[in-house]
């Protein structure tokens, strides 16, 4: 399954401004346990953590569980301190990780 995330950051921000970051992730968030039709069960396969790092610091962490819906959407704020990348990392059951980067321009 290809991983897809839509990340929205402001086009630019003033130094010290509080900015909103929005993230929509395409993922089925399969809670598992259903019959696989062969006498077994489908294993759980969810994104269990999203972290965002900016200016060398973790600015957001979201631990997800089976109650989180498919295609999770999150929104958080951070203070614009310098022009740089915000690195997003999702961790999935089974150890797979996905990384995406968005640039925040600070004037």
Residue, then its C-alpha position, 0 to 999 in steps of 0.5 A: x500500500x503506498x503511503x500518502x499524506x497531505x501536509x499543510x503549512x503556511x506559505x510563510x510566517x513572521x518570526x515568533x508567530x504561532x502557526x497551524x500545521x494540518x496533516x491528513x494521512x491516507x491509511x486504513x487503520x485496520x484494527x485487525x481481528x476479522x476473519x481472513x477467510x482461511x481460518x485465521x485472523x487479519x493482524x492489526x495494522x495501524x499507524x501507532x505514532x506520528x512525530x513532528x520535528x522542527x528546528x532540532x526539537x520535537x514539536x508534536x507527538x501523537x500516539x494512536x490506538x485502534x480507536x483512531x479512524x481511518x485516514x487520520x487528520x491532526x492539527x497542531x500549532x508551533x511557534x515559527x522560529x526559523x526557516x527550516x524543514x518540519x520532518x514528520x515521521x509515522x510509525x506503523x505496527x510491524x516496524x515500518x516508518x514513513x517520513x515526509x518533510x514540509x518547509x516553513x519559511x520564516x520572515 
